[in-house]
Amino acid sequence: MKNILVPTDFSPESRYAFDAALQLAQRGGGQLLLLHCFVPPTDSHISTTGGLVGGHGLNDVYVLKSLQAVKRRMHELMAQAHELAPEVPVHELVLTAEPDTAITETIRERDIDLVVLGTHENTSWTRFFLSSHTEQLMREAPCPVLTVKHPVNHFDVRHLVFASDFSAEADQAVPTLHQLLALFPAATLHLLDVVPAAGNHAQALEAICAFAARHQFSHYEPDVFDAPRASTGIPRFAEQAHADLVVMLTHGRSALSHLLQGSISEAVALHAAPPVLTVHV
């Protein structure tokens, strides 16, 4: 997770993401790329990199002034990053393109290892926002996506939760888990399965222990939590366990196949208080 992309719209939530990403880069010796997407009027003459391509209409003047303001705010963020973590290289990129397309293309073109994204609180309006932007990115990004909803003043992971049903698909999260444990060696790894009834406990524990043994996880806790739905059970467990980070797999459905009720990982990213890291499979 050396090459970290932080999309920003200068909202408080994107600032939370910026702070978390800066701390991760500082801890892991990485660098940040700040990305802002500005969508100009359709009749402007602005290239995707912000340059003027012929034309000098009022729309073009407005867009250029807006881009200048964006540049100032980007430079302010970079200056703050240098003050807080001078050893972390921070670069900026402003694109005049739709965020969904621009972020995905930037991930591939810049060999991004991690996207850190600010998300909004759970309200009816922001539920639409998350569905139309964050959930799509979580499903489509070829790298892990970390969603942050609250201020992260000191990002020190003591309790790391990996939620899954621990079928064979769960193995695909192992490289990311090992990376996180290397970054946070004092963290306790909670291997969590959410089951609908107590009668499922024995089978769930057996799968968790087999997973841990297969991948040589020694400092871990096997956790089986009763809840009718994984999408609500995981945030409840995260709160009770004082989780600092939740990790899940996503591919448009869920790694918790025995509780398939829509896109569970995206729902958890919306409802869980701590940051949620999704790994695309």
Secondary structure, 3 states (H helix, E strand, C coil): CCEEEEECCCCHHHHHHHHHHHHHHHHHCCEEEEEEECCCCCCCCECCCCCECCCCCHHHHHHHHHHHHHHHHHHHHHHHHHHHCCCCCEEEEEECCCHHHHHHHHHHHCCCCEEEEECCCCCHHHHHHHHHHHHHHHHHCCCCEEEECCCCCCCCCCEEEEECCCCHHHHHHHHHHHHHHHHCCCCEEEEEEEECCHHHHHHHHHHHHHHHHHCCCCCEEEEEEECCCHHHHHHHHHHHCCCCEEEEEECCCCCCHHHCCCCHHHHHHHHCCCCEEEEEC
